[in-house]
């Protein structure tokens, strides 16, 4: 589960080496990596094979189809968060 500013998303992460629970930063990296893998992949079958997922499962197909919306929401949330933090620390005078 990825949570940012009180928003949460369930993201499948292939954690082959069991590193997810070692730190929040590692978990965040693995989550972003999973989303990048989705965005760069050509289709569901390739994504399913890369993640060792049963491609005949309607549950996984439904999840895959939801990833476009989830990815866009996370990108928008991260962009807003980073911009807020930047202006909060630096102020708008940096562009004056």
C-alpha positions in Angstrom: 0.0 0.0 0.0 1.4 3.4 -1.0 0.1 6.4 1.0 0.8 10.0 0.2 -1.0 13.0 1.8 -3.8 10.8 3.1 -4.4 9.1 -0.2 -3.7 5.4 -0.6 -3.3 2.9 -3.4 -2.7 -0.8 -3.4 0.2 -1.6 -5.7 1.5 -5.0 -6.6 5.3 -5.1 -6.0 7.3 -8.1 -7.0 9.7 -8.2 -4.1 11.9 -11.1 -5.1 14.6 -10.4 -2.5 12.2 -9.5 0.4 13.5 -6.0 0.7 10.1 -4.2 0.9 9.9 -4.1 4.7 13.5 -3.1 5.3 12.8 0.7 5.0 10.2 3.1 3.8 12.6 4.4 1.2 13.2 0.9 -0.3 9.4 0.3 -0.3 8.8 3.6 -2.1 11.5 2.8 -4.7 10.1 -0.7 -5.3 6.6 0.7 -5.7 7.7 3.4 -8.2 9.7 0.7 -10.0 6.6 -1.4 -10.3 4.6 1.5 -11.7 7.4 2.3 -14.2 7.4 -1.3 -15.3 3.7 -1.0 -16.0 4.1 2.2 -17.9 6.9 1.0 -20.1 5.4 -2.4 -20.8 3.6 -3.0 -24.1 0.6 -4.9 -22.7 -1.0 -7.1 -20.1 0.5 -10.4 -21.2 4.1 -9.0 -21.1 3.4 -7.4 -17.7 1.9 -10.6 -16.3 4.8 -12.7 -17.5 7.4 -10.3 -16.1 5.7 -10.5 -12.7 5.0 -14.2 -12.8 1.3 -13.6 -12.7 -1.4 -15.9 -14.1 -2.5 -14.0 -17.2 -5.8 -15.9 -17.4 -6.9 -14.4 -14.0 -9.7 -11.8 -14.5 -8.7 -10.3 -11.1 -5.2 -9.5 -12.4 -6.6 -8.2 -15.7 -8.9 -5.8 -13.8 -6.0 -4.7 -11.6 -3.9 -4.1 -14.7 -6.6 -2.0 -16.3 -6.8 0.1 -13.1 -3.1 0.9 -13.1 -3.5 3.7 -15.7 -5.7 5.7 -13.3 -3.7 4.7 -10.3 -0.4 5.8 -11.9 -1.9 9.2 -13.0 -3.2 9.8 -9.5 0.1 9.0 -7.9 2.0 11.2 -10.4 -0.3 14.1 -9.8 -0.1 13.7 -6.0 3.7 13.5 -6.1 4.0 16.5 -8.3 1.7 18.5 -6.0 3.6 17.3 -2.9 7.0 18.1 -4.4 6.0 21.6 -5.6 4.4 22.4 -2.2 7.5 21.3 -0.4 9.7 23.3 -2.7 7.7 26.5 -2.3 7.3 26.0 1.4 11.0 25.8 1.9 12.2 28.2 -0.8 9.3 30.6 -1.2 8.2 32.1 -4.5 11.0 34.7 -4.4 13.4 32.2 -6.0 11.7 33.0 -9.4 11.7 36.8 -8.9 
